[in-house]
Amino acid sequence: MLKRCRIIAIVLGLGILSFQNGCSTFRGLTNNSPQLSLKNDALEARSLTRAGNLDCQTGELANAEINQREAIKKNPFDPWLYERLAQTLSKRGQPGLAIEQMGRAVELSDGDPRLIVELGNLYFDRGDKHTASDQAKQALESEHRCGPALLLLGRIALVDQEPKKALHLFQRAAACNPPPPGIRLKIAEAYQLNGEWRLANHTIDSILLDFPVENYPENLVIAKAEGLIEMNQPSAAENFLLERQTRENFTPTMVYLLAAAQKRMQSYSDARNTLAAGAKAFPSYRVQFLEIRSEIEISAVKEQVAQKK
């Protein structure tokens, strides 16, 4: 009987102790933790932010900001909501406010490396490359293989005219899992700035394999054409650009490059015709194209005179 009473006493004692510990834990949550939003408010906040994202995609930036601020009122402890608002403010040309909101997102996320890099990108876009670099390095301290941080440091190296350093950083970023979007194009850009045109074009060709021939992105077409011209392959550049000439995504820059390739080949008549067609297709560039056309005519005359001598 005595033994049984002791057991009951021990069990009751443990129960009381557990209850006291539990109460102290709940008191800690009540006194020290931020108030969590109700489930319905959190869901509504996410819904408002998604609506804001759609507004942002369609260019309705004012509506996007309204929705995103309303979302934050519903759930002020969700870092994703501040991140989206920061991106909208950046697009609206308010970098200071964007940085403030992204900083709040970093705080609420307990220093998420991805958000730290996003904050660094905002500083970089504002022209503060030193603070941007500090943010990228801070992210790397938390996550050694942080691809976006390496990408940001590489972009800063390009601005500092250090293509070799940039290339090394971009290659490290490309080796991360997952690699940051657009990293191969940045590698190609670093090769170009370092004068390694063949490696740049090889990289661009590997990227073009991801797209249908009829939908090559403008920036890749331009980069490849520039590379071919720099490698003294104007005929290849001409053929590559002529394949794009009849497509809807042919741009004024492509007109200029096509004429430049034809001029390099001393096909002055073709270059003049290209620029004349470009002046008709792109009226806002008419003056520039006709000026270049007149310069090509002068070059052609000088070439003819030189040949006669």
Secondary structure, DSSP 8 states (H G I E B T S, - for coil): -HHHHHHHHHHHHHHHHHHHHHHHHHHHHHHHS-----HHHHHHHHHHHHHHHHHHHTT-HHHHHHHHHHHHHH-TT-HHHHHHHHHHHHHTT-HHHHHHHHHHHHHHTTS-HHHHHHHHHHHHHHT-HHHHHHHHHHHHHH-TT-HHHHHHHHHHHHHTT-HHHHHHHHHHHHTSSS--TTHHHHHHHHHHHTT-HHHHHHHHHHHHTTS-GGG--HHHHHHHHHHHHHTT-HHHHHHHHHHHHTSTT--HHHHHHHHHHHHHTT-HHHHHHHHHHHHHH-GGGHHHHHHHHHHHHHHHHHHHHHHH-
